[in-house]
Amino acid sequence: MRITPALVVTLACSILGTLGGYPHLWLPYTGLVASLIDRGTRAWVTSDRLGESAGVSAVLKFAMALVGLYAIIAMPACVILAIYWLSR
């Protein structure tokens, strides 16, 4: 399994927040789930093939691309959140 930066950052932030009992854990948890989904579907999303049901496949690819975008956005948000937690 290839480890992505979004996966590492959100996992570290999830562990830090859980062990420290910090608030706003929804962000690292959802970022971690999005990173795992993105990791599992990235090759399919970036492929040119659509399959038999092109319309459904295009919609699913778009949805999974949005999940990947959320994983990318959650990464700096988790860093900012961790800085906020540690500065309190």
C-alpha positions, 0 to 999 in steps of 0.5 A: 500500500502506497502511503500518501502525505494526506494519509500520514498528516491526517493519521498523525493529527487524529492520533494527537487529537485523540490522545490529547482529548482535543476538540474538533476531531471531526476534521482529522477523522473525516480527512483520514477516511477521505485519504483512505478512500482517495488512496483506494480509488485514485487509479480508477479515477485517473484512468481514461476508461469509463466502462459500460455505464459511462454516465454513472461511471463519470458521476462516480469518478467526479464524486471520488475526485471530490473526496480526493480534493477533500483529503488534500484540503484536510491536510493543511487544515489538520496542520493548522488544527494541530498548531492550534491545539499545541499552542493552547 
